[in-house]
């Protein structure tokens, strides 16, 4: 197997020059570049990451940590990030944190050990202090769906409070006043922000927040099944069920039908995220669009601009949610 040393000898140039050619460095003349390319072709040489990094001090790889690998939400996020970086000739190394502090730290340490040029993190359990300290290190980081004032320029976020407000306002405008709510875990900031927006909409309509019709779920389909079953056992009537994400909404919708409820005639259901299958459920799900794929693209662009020096990349740090009305809600 040919080596970079053989390429260097055959082309009559230094190792650093060969590496510059492989990294498309403009400092290399066309004549010298052609010598290196011809030598690589003659030897059948295939560049590796180590050789590419000799002159640039870059691995051309970006670490990506997500909470989970399964489910459409993180799939879209990973897809957006990977495609943006791949188009720029960079590769992504992916690991998970499972919303657990120890596992998130372990995942971050793993990515750092792989000599990633930057890290893109969707983390929920590690503290702000940990991330602020991490951001002062040699490897730059970008946060998705997490805002820390001290590193605002490295954050890509969604206005979750606005999303919570829009989902509740939409059903209040349809005449609903008896409202049940399945939230995500209260220790998660996005879940709390959505509840905050929900309460703001209720206040505008002079309606109280009914604690009896509130269930804390876990953002999973089974959490939605358990949530609606628990709320129905309370014995307080409600005409609409708001769910903190589409996974819980899909579980609640299936359970509602199993219990003989007609959605939306007997019960309207609203979700949050607008995942791929939201438009395929029966009935199709009214939800809040969470542009997570676009946010993944944007996180990658922030890395490309700040770390790899790509020009003319417009960066947007906050995204706005939008209401998507479908068939799972009606006016009363």
VOPAGU-2260 file (C-alpha; in pm, 1 decimal, decimal comma):
REM VOPAGU-2260
SITE   aa  ch    i         X         Y         Z
SITE  UNK   A    0       0,0       0,0       0,0
SITE  UNK   A    1     140,4     339,8    -101,2
SITE  UNK   A    2     224,0     594,4     166,9
SITE  UNK   A    3     240,1     971,6     181,8
SITE  UNK   A    4     619,8     940,9     201,9
SITE  UNK   A    5     628,7     763,8    -135,7
SITE  UNK   A    6     403,8    1031,6    -285,9
SITE  UNK   A    7     637,9    1298,3    -150,2
SITE  UNK   A    8     946,5    1125,3    -295,4
SITE  UNK   A    9     793,5    1060,0    -638,2
SITE  UNK   A   10     660,1    1416,3    -671,2
SITE  UNK   A   11     983,3    1563,4    -539,5
SITE  UNK   A   12     810,7    1778,1    -276,1
SITE  UNK   A   13     790,8    1787,6     102,1
SITE  UNK   A   14     537,9    1599,1     314,8
SITE  UNK   A   15     381,8    1931,8     411,3
SITE  UNK   A   16     330,2    2019,6      44,8
SITE  UNK   A   17     156,6    1687,3     -21,3
SITE  UNK   A   18     -69,1    1752,5     277,4
SITE  UNK   A   19    -145,4    2104,5     155,5
SITE  UNK   A   20    -251,7    1966,0    -180,7
SITE  UNK   A   21    -483,6    1716,2     -12,0
SITE  UNK   A   22    -632,7    2002,5     189,6
SITE  UNK   A   23    -678,8    2222,9    -119,9
SITE  UNK   A   24    -446,2    2485,8      21,5
SITE  UNK   A   25    -425,8    2786,7    -209,9
SITE  UNK   A   26     -57,0    2838,8    -125,7
SITE  UNK   A   27      42,4    2551,9    -355,2
SITE  UNK   A   28     105,9    2640,1    -720,6
SITE  UNK   A   29     -88,7    2464,0    -994,5
SITE  UNK   A   30     232,4    2309,0   -1128,9
SITE  UNK   A   31     329,2    2162,4    -791,1
SITE  UNK   A   32     -25,8    2048,1    -725,1
SITE  UNK   A   33     -30,3    1859,8   -1055,4
SITE  UNK   A   34     295,7    1683,9    -964,1
SITE  UNK   A   35     141,1    1559,3    -640,0
SITE  UNK   A   36    -185,5    1454,8    -806,5
SITE  UNK   A   37       4,4    1263,6   -1076,5
SITE  UNK   A   38     218,0    1089,5    -813,3
SITE  UNK   A   39     -90,8     988,7    -616,0
SITE  UNK   A   40    -253,5     844,8    -929,4
SITE  UNK   A   41      59,7     654,5   -1029,9
SITE  UNK   A   42      97,1     501,5    -683,0
SITE  UNK   A   43    -275,6     443,6    -629,6
SITE  UNK   A   44    -250,7     644,5    -310,7
SITE  UNK   A   45    -565,6     715,7    -109,5
SITE  UNK   A   46    -529,5    1000,0     146,1
SITE  UNK   A   47    -616,3     926,1     508,2
SITE  UNK   A   48    -723,5    1162,2     782,0
SITE  UNK   A   49    -382,4    1161,9     948,0
SITE  UNK   A   50    -208,7    1267,4     629,5
SITE  UNK   A   51    -462,1    1539,7     560,9
SITE  UNK   A   52    -407,5    1688,0     903,4
SITE  UNK   A   53     -27,8    1716,2     885,6
SITE  UNK   A   54     -30,7    2071,2     746,3
SITE  UNK   A   55    -372,4    2192,0     851,7
SITE  UNK   A   56    -378,4    2066,7    1215,1
SITE  UNK   A   57    -737,7    1965,3    1137,5
SITE  UNK   A   58    -901,6    1623,2    1140,0
SITE  UNK   A   59   -1189,4    1743,8     917,3
SITE  UNK   A   60   -1426,2    1570,4    1158,8
SITE  UNK   A   61   -1694,8    1719,0    1383,3
SITE  UNK   A   62   -1833,4    1547,6    1691,7
SITE  UNK   A   63   -2210,9    1534,4    1735,5
SITE  UNK   A   64   -2375,9    1432,1    2062,1
SITE  UNK   A   65   -2751,7    1371,9    2071,5
SITE  UNK   A   66   -2980,2    1241,8    2343,3
SITE  UNK   A   67   -3097,0     935,9    2147,9
SITE  UNK   A   68   -3035,7     769,9    1813,6
SITE  UNK   A   69   -3391,8     644,6    1769,1
SITE  UNK   A   70   -3695,3     848,2    1669,0
SITE  UNK   A   71   -3763,7    1097,2    1389,0
SITE  UNK   A   72   -3670,9    1408,4    1589,6
SITE  UNK   A   73   -3303,8    1327,0    1637,2
SITE  UNK   A   74   -3292,4    1156,0    1299,3
SITE  UNK   A   75   -3381,9    1484,7    1131,2
SITE  UNK   A   76   -3132,5    1676,1    1343,4
SITE  UNK   A   77   -2849,2    1435,7    1261,5
SITE  UNK   A   78   -2947,0    1433,0     894,8
SITE  UNK   A   79   -2938,8    1811,2     868,3
SITE  UNK   A   80   -2603,7    1838,5    1042,0
SITE  UNK   A   81   -2436,0    1554,3     853,5
SITE  UNK   A   82   -2550,4    1662,0     507,3
SITE  UNK   A   83   -2429,6    2020,0     557,4
SITE  UNK   A   84   -2087,9    1906,1     678,0
SITE  UNK   A   85   -2053,5    1629,2     418,7
SITE  UNK   A   86   -2117,8    1879,4     138,4
SITE  UNK   A   87   -1824,6    2078,1     278,1
SITE  UNK   A   88   -1596,6    1773,0     281,9
SITE  UNK   A   89   -1619,5    1715,8     657,5
SITE  UNK   A   90   -1723,7    1402,6     845,9
SITE  UNK   A   91   -1937,7    1354,7    1156,7
SITE  UNK   A   92   -1867,9    1129,7    1455,1
SITE  UNK   A   93   -2190,3    1063,9    1649,3
SITE  UNK   A   94   -2249,4     947,3    2005,2
SITE  UNK   A   95   -2530,8     970,3    2261,0
SITE  UNK   A   96   -2586,2    1113,9    2606,9
SITE  UNK   A   97   -2931,3     969,8    2694,8
SITE  UNK   A   98   -3016,6    1287,3    2894,0
SITE  UNK   A   99   -2792,6    1160,8    3173,7
SITE  UNK   A  100   -2515,2    1379,8    3315,6
SITE  UNK   A  101   -2254,7    1104,6    3345,9
SITE  UNK   A  102   -2328,5     966,8    2999,7
SITE  UNK   A  103   -2326,6    1312,1    2842,3
SITE  UNK   A  104   -1985,3    1389,2    2992,6
SITE  UNK   A  105   -1857,3    1047,0    2884,5
SITE  UNK   A  106   -1983,7    1111,4    2530,7
SITE  UNK   A  107   -1817,0    1452,6    2518,2
SITE  UNK   A  108   -1488,0    1307,3    2642,8
SITE  UNK   A  109   -1510,2    1037,0    2375,7
SITE  UNK   A  110   -1556,5    1295,6    2100,0
SITE  UNK   A  111   -1266,8    1502,4    2231,7
SITE  UNK   A  112   -1048,2    1191,4    2226,1
SITE  UNK   A  113   -1124,9    1148,5    1854,7
SITE  UNK   A  114    -953,2    1483,7    1780,6
SITE  UNK   A  115   -1270,6    1644,8    1649,1
SITE  UNK   A  116   -1225,2    2000,4    1522,5
SITE  UNK   A  117   -1549,7    2108,8    1693,9
SITE  UNK   A  118   -1843,0    1959,0    1886,4
SITE  UNK   A  119   -2214,1    2006,1    1823,5
SITE  UNK   A  120   -2404,6    1914,5    2138,0
SITE  UNK   A  121   -2769,2    1846,2    2220,0
SITE  UNK   A  122   -2725,1    1807,0    2595,1
SITE  UNK   A  123   -2980,1    1837,7    2873,9
SITE  UNK   A  124   -2827,9    1703,9    3194,8
SITE  UNK   A  125   -2485,1    1868,7    3221,0
SITE  UNK   A  126   -2474,8    2206,2    3396,5
SITE  UNK   A  127   -2430,4    2547,8    3238,8
SITE  UNK   A  128   -2108,2    2582,2    3436,6
SITE  UNK   A  129   -1967,7    2263,8    3282,2
SITE  UNK   A  130   -2049,5    2385,0    2930,3
SITE  UNK   A  131   -1907,6    2732,5    2990,2
SITE  UNK   A  132   -1580,3    2577,5    3107,8
SITE  UNK   A  133   -1581,0    2334,6    2815,1
SITE  UNK   A  134   -1632,2    2623,2    2573,5
SITE  UNK   A  135   -1311,1    2786,8    2700,6
SITE  UNK   A  136   -1107,2    2485,8    2593,3
SITE  UNK   A  137    -925,1    2424,7    2267,2
SITE  UNK   A  138   -1218,5    2258,2    2090,6
SITE  UNK   A  139   -1507,6    2496,8    2005,7
SITE  UNK   A  140   -1863,0    2382,1    2077,5
SITE  UNK   A  141   -2208,7    2462,4    1942,2
SITE  UNK   A  142   -2524,1    2397,1    2144,7
SITE  UNK   A  143   -2857,0    2300,1    1989,4
SITE  UNK   A  144   -3179,6    2365,8    2182,7
SITE  UNK   A  145   -2991,7    2513,3    2477,1
SITE  UNK   A  146   -2925,5    2879,0    2554,7
SITE  UNK   A  147   -2651,1    3001,9    2785,4
SITE  UNK   A  148   -2602,9    3378,4    2800,7
SITE  UNK   A  149   -2224,3    3356,1    2841,3
SITE  UNK   A  150   -2192,9    3165,6    2514,3
SITE  UNK   A  151   -2490,7    3301,8    2321,2
SITE  UNK   A  152   -2294,6    3316,8    1994,5
SITE  UNK   A  153   -2252,9    2938,7    2012,0
SITE  UNK   A  154   -2621,8    2854,8    2068,1
SITE  UNK   A  155   -2886,9    2751,1    1813,0
SITE  UNK   A  156   -3227,7    2758,3    1981,4
SITE  UNK   A  157   -3602,9    2742,0    1931,1
SITE  UNK   A  158   -3845,8    2978,0    2104,0
SITE  UNK   A  159   -4022,1    2699,8    2294,1
SITE  UNK   A  160   -4230,7    2944,0    2498,5
SITE  UNK   A  161   -4376,4    3086,6    2178,2
SITE  UNK   A  162   -4451,5    2734,5    2059,8
SITE  UNK   A  163   -4636,3    2655,6    2382,3
SITE  UNK   A  164   -4829,8    2979,5    2348,0
SITE  UNK   A  165   -4927,8    2914,0    1986,1
SITE  UNK   A  166   -5050,7    2559,9    2051,6
SITE  UNK   A  167   -5276,8    2671,1    2337,7
SITE  UNK   A  168   -5398,9    2988,7    2171,2
SITE  UNK   A  169   -5505,2    2786,4    1867,8
SITE  UNK   A  170   -5742,2    2568,6    2069,2
SITE  UNK   A  171   -5868,5    2859,0    2280,6
SITE  UNK   A  172   -5965,0    3031,2    1956,8
SITE  UNK   A  173   -6168,3    2719,3    1873,4
SITE  UNK   A  174   -6372,5    2766,0    2191,1
SITE  UNK   A  175   -6209,5    2505,8    2415,1
SITE  UNK   A  176   -6191,2    2595,1    2785,2
SITE  UNK   A  177   -6157,3    2250,4    2947,2
SITE  UNK   A  178   -5797,2    2167,1    2872,8
SITE  UNK   A  179   -5574,0    1878,4    2980,9
SITE  UNK   A  180   -5197,9    1884,6    2939,2
SITE  UNK   A  181   -4929,3    1615,2    2918,2
SITE  UNK   A  182   -4590,1    1778,5    2963,6
SITE  UNK   A  183   -4239,1    1652,3    2918,5
SITE  UNK   A  184   -4013,1    1607,5    3223,4
SITE  UNK   A  185   -4017,4    1924,0    3432,7
SITE  UNK   A  186   -3639,1    1922,5    3469,2
SITE  UNK   A  187   -3602,6    1981,3    3094,7
SITE  UNK   A  188   -3589,1    2346,3    2996,0
SITE  UNK   A  189   -3778,7    2304,8    2668,8
SITE  UNK   A  190   -4063,8    2134,9    2852,8
SITE  UNK   A  191   -4083,3    2417,8    3107,6
SITE  UNK   A  192   -4072,6    2684,8    2837,5
SITE  UNK   A  193   -4365,3    2521,9    2656,6
SITE  UNK   A  194   -4566,5    2515,1    2979,7
SITE  UNK   A  195   -4480,7    2881,6    3032,3
SITE  UNK   A  196   -4620,8    2967,3    2689,6
SITE  UNK   A  197   -4928,9    2755,4    2760,3
SITE  UNK   A  198   -4998,7    2946,2    3081,7
SITE  UNK   A  199   -4950,7    3280,5    2906,5
SITE  UNK   A  200   -5223,1    3193,1    2654,4
SITE  UNK   A  201   -5457,5    3084,2    2935,6
SITE  UNK   A  202   -5400,7    3414,3    3116,2
SITE  UNK   A  203   -5491,6    3610,4    2804,9
SITE  UNK   A  204   -5826,3    3430,7    2805,6
SITE  UNK   A  205   -5868,2    3470,3    3183,9
SITE  UNK   A  206   -5861,4    3094,5    3235,3
SITE  UNK   A  207   -5688,5    2921,7    3529,4
SITE  UNK   A  208   -5425,4    2651,5    3489,5
SITE  UNK   A  209   -5585,1    2331,8    3619,8
SITE  UNK   A  210   -5324,6    2127,1    3807,8
SITE  UNK   A  211   -5562,7    1829,4    3822,9
SITE  UNK   A  212   -5556,1    1807,1    3445,2
SITE  UNK   A  213   -5177,3    1820,3    3424,9
SITE  UNK   A  214   -4968,7    1503,6    3381,6
SITE  UNK   A  215   -4589,7    1492,6    3368,0
SITE  UNK   A  216   -4482,9    1262,7    3088,1
SITE  UNK   A  217   -4144,9    1164,1    2947,9
SITE  UNK   A  218   -4161,4    1262,8    2579,0
SITE  UNK   A  219   -4221,1     898,3    2476,3
SITE  UNK   A  220   -4520,5     732,6    2310,2
SITE  UNK   A  221   -4584,1     520,6    2619,6
SITE  UNK   A  222   -4579,4     837,7    2828,6
SITE  UNK   A  223   -4867,1     968,1    2618,1
SITE  UNK   A  224   -5061,9     643,4    2666,2
SITE  UNK   A  225   -5010,7     654,8    3041,8
SITE  UNK   A  226   -5082,3    1025,5    3055,2
SITE  UNK   A  227   -5424,2    1020,7    2890,5
SITE  UNK   A  228   -5527,3     714,2    3092,3
SITE  UNK   A  229   -5433,6     891,0    3416,2
SITE  UNK   A  230   -5609,8    1213,6    3317,8
SITE  UNK   A  231   -5931,1    1031,4    3225,5
SITE  UNK   A  232   -5930,1     865,2    3568,0
SITE  UNK   A  233   -5931,0    1206,7    3739,3
SITE  UNK   A  234   -6297,2    1240,4    3649,2
SITE  UNK   A  235   -6277,0    1603,7    3535,9
SITE  UNK   A  236   -6406,0    1659,7    3183,2
SITE  UNK   A  237   -6178,7    1800,8    2914,3
SITE  UNK   A  238   -6241,2    1860,5    2545,9
SITE  UNK   A  239   -5882,1    1899,3    2434,5
SITE  UNK   A  240   -5552,1    1734,5    2525,3
SITE  UNK   A  241   -5229,2    1925,0    2466,1
SITE  UNK   A  242   -4914,5    1711,9    2451,7
SITE  UNK   A  243   -4558,6    1836,1    2495,1
SITE  UNK   A  244   -4441,1    1652,5    2183,5
SITE  UNK   A  245   -4572,6    1442,5    1895,0
SITE  UNK   A  246   -4454,8    1110,4    2036,2
SITE  UNK   A  247   -4675,1    1152,9    2343,7
SITE  UNK   A  248   -4957,1    1285,9    2125,2
SITE  UNK   A  249   -4944,2     974,1    1905,7
SITE  UNK   A  250   -4961,9     750,2    2213,5
SITE  UNK   A  251   -5249,6     951,6    2356,1
SITE  UNK   A  252   -5435,0     941,3    2025,1
SITE  UNK   A  253   -5406,8     562,7    1998,9
SITE  UNK   A  254   -5518,3     515,5    2360,5
SITE  UNK   A  255   -5811,5     754,1    2313,6
SITE  UNK   A  256   -5941,2     539,6    2025,8
SITE  UNK   A  257   -5891,1     221,1    2228,8
SITE  UNK   A  258   -6110,6     372,1    2498,3
SITE  UNK   A  259   -6383,8     445,3    2246,0
SITE  UNK   A  260   -6323,7     818,5    2209,1
SITE  UNK   A  261   -6363,8     980,7    1870,5
SITE  UNK   A  262   -6079,0    1218,1    1787,8
SITE  UNK   A  263   -6156,3    1501,2    1731,8
SITE  UNK   A  264   -6534,5    1485,6    1793,2
SITE  UNK   A  265   -6501,9    1372,1    2155,4
SITE  UNK   A  266   -6149,4    1495,9    2216,2
SITE  UNK   A  267   -5913,2    1724,5    2025,2
SITE  UNK   A  268   -5541,5    1645,3    2050,8
SITE  UNK   A  269   -5244,1    1874,7    1983,7
SITE  UNK   A  270   -4875,6    1782,4    1960,1
SITE  UNK   A  271   -4541,8    1959,1    1928,1
SITE  UNK   A  272   -4247,5    1897,3    1686,5
SITE  UNK   A  273   -4421,7    1817,5    1355,4
SITE  UNK   A  274   -4223,3    1497,3    1310,6
SITE  UNK   A  275   -4250,8    1310,9     982,4
SITE  UNK   A  276   -4537,6    1080,8    1086,4
SITE  UNK   A  277   -4756,5    1361,5    1229,2
SITE  UNK   A  278   -4921,5    1399,4     888,4
SITE  UNK   A  279   -4969,2    1021,0     858,3
SITE  UNK   A  280   -5157,8     957,2    1183,3
SITE  UNK   A  281   -5534,7     912,9    1185,4
SITE  UNK   A  282   -5656,5    1172,7    1221,3
SITE  UNK   A  283   -5362,6    1380,5    1105,3
SITE  UNK   A  284   -5208,8    1566,3    1396,9
SITE  UNK   A  285   -5233,7    1937,5    1468,0
SITE  UNK   A  286   -4892,9    2034,0    1599,1
SITE  UNK   A  287   -4619,1    2294,5    1629,0
SITE  UNK   A  288   -4347,6    2281,6    1366,7
SITE  UNK   A  289   -4003,8    2246,2    1523,8
SITE  UNK   A  290   -3753,0    2303,7    1240,4
SITE  UNK   A  291   -3491,2    2076,0    1394,2
SITE  UNK   A  292   -3343,1    1971,3    1058,9
SITE  UNK   A  293   -3288,0    2336,2     969,6
SITE  UNK   A  294   -3133,4    2390,6    1312,4
SITE  UNK   A  295   -2897,8    2099,6    1247,3
SITE  UNK   A  296   -2796,1    2261,6     919,1
SITE  UNK   A  297   -2741,0    2592,5    1099,9
SITE  UNK   A  298   -2525,2    2438,5    1371,6
SITE  UNK   A  299   -2308,3    2286,4    1099,8
SITE  UNK   A  300   -2283,1    2620,6     919,6
SITE  UNK   A  301   -2174,4    2788,4    1241,0
SITE  UNK   A  302   -1890,3    2535,6    1263,9
SITE  UNK   A  303   -1800,4    2582,1     897,9
SITE  UNK   A  304   -1785,2    2958,3     941,2
SITE  UNK   A  305   -1604,7    2980,5    1274,5
SITE  UNK   A  306   -1376,5    2677,7    1255,4
SITE  UNK   A  307   -1313,2    2619,3     886,3
SITE  UNK   A  308   -1331,4    2981,3     775,4
SITE  UNK   A  309   -1603,3    2945,1     514,2
SITE  UNK   A  310   -1729,7    3281,4     393,3
SITE  UNK   A  311   -2074,5    3415,2     304,8
SITE  UNK   A  312   -2263,2    3194,0     549,3
SITE  UNK   A  313   -2556,8    3367,9     714,6
SITE  UNK   A  314   -2601,9    3247,6    1071,4
SITE  UNK   A  315   -2935,8    3243,3    1252,4
SITE  UNK   A  316   -2922,9    3172,7    1623,2
SITE  UNK   A  317   -3294,5    3153,3    1710,7
SITE  UNK   A  318   -3569,2    2977,9    1517,9
SITE  UNK   A  319   -3942,5    3044,0    1551,9
SITE  UNK   A  320   -4205,5    2768,6    1576,9
SITE  UNK   A  321   -4517,9    2769,5    1360,7
SITE  UNK   A  322   -4863,9    2620,2    1410,7
SITE  UNK   A  323   -4957,8    2339,4    1169,2
SITE  UNK   A  324   -5333,6    2279,6    1179,2
SITE  UNK   A  325   -5458,8    1939,2    1073,8
SITE  UNK   A  326   -5755,8    1712,8    1153,6
SITE  UNK   A  327   -5704,6    1623,4    1521,8
SITE  UNK   A  328   -5863,5    1947,6    1646,4
SITE  UNK   A  329   -6204,1    2106,4    1585,9
SITE  UNK   A  330   -6400,8    2407,1    1709,7
SITE  UNK   A  331   -6673,7    2357,2    1968,0
